[in-house]
């Protein structure tokens, strides 16, 4: 039987890179943006990975 884990999918690997990139970029945002747009961007990026994992 094949092991078809979401972790082996190219699209999932790309989504993980997106999360890392978003975190890296948003770390450089001004402090006044930390609790508004930064939070929203990070949650959106994580959501992509979550949606792929859910299938």
C-alpha positions as CSV (number, residue, x, y, z in Angstrom):
1,X,0.0,0.0,0.0
2,X,1.2,3.5,-0.9
3,X,2.0,6.0,1.9
4,X,0.3,9.1,0.5
5,X,1.1,11.6,3.3
6,X,0.5,15.3,2.6
7,X,4.1,15.9,3.8
8,X,5.4,14.3,0.6
9,X,3.5,16.6,-1.7
10,X,5.4,19.3,-3.5
11,X,2.6,21.7,-2.9
12,X,2.8,21.2,0.8
13,X,6.6,21.8,0.7
14,X,6.0,25.0,-1.2
15,X,3.4,26.0,1.4
16,X,5.9,25.4,4.2
17,X,8.4,27.6,2.4
18,X,5.7,30.3,2.2
19,X,5.1,30.2,5.9
20,X,8.9,30.6,6.5
21,X,9.1,33.4,4.1
22,X,6.1,35.2,5.6
23,X,7.5,34.9,9.1
24,X,10.8,36.2,7.8
25,X,9.3,39.2,6.0
26,X,6.9,40.1,8.8
27,X,9.6,40.1,11.4
28,X,10.9,43.3,9.8
29,X,7.5,45.0,9.9
30,X,7.1,48.0,12.3
31,X,6.1,47.3,15.8
32,X,2.7,49.1,15.4
33,X,1.8,46.5,12.7
34,X,2.7,43.4,14.9
35,X,-0.8,42.8,16.2
36,X,-2.8,43.6,13.1
37,X,-1.5,42.8,9.6
38,X,1.4,40.6,10.8
39,X,-1.0,38.3,12.7
40,X,-3.3,38.1,9.7
41,X,-0.6,37.4,7.2
42,X,0.9,34.6,9.4
43,X,-2.4,33.0,10.1
44,X,-3.3,33.0,6.3
45,X,0.0,31.4,5.4
46,X,-0.4,28.7,8.1
47,X,-4.0,28.1,6.8
48,X,-2.6,27.1,3.4
49,X,-0.6,24.3,5.0
50,X,-3.6,23.3,7.2
51,X,-5.9,23.1,4.3
52,X,-3.6,20.9,2.3
53,X,-3.1,18.6,5.2
54,X,-6.9,18.3,5.7
55,X,-7.1,17.2,2.1
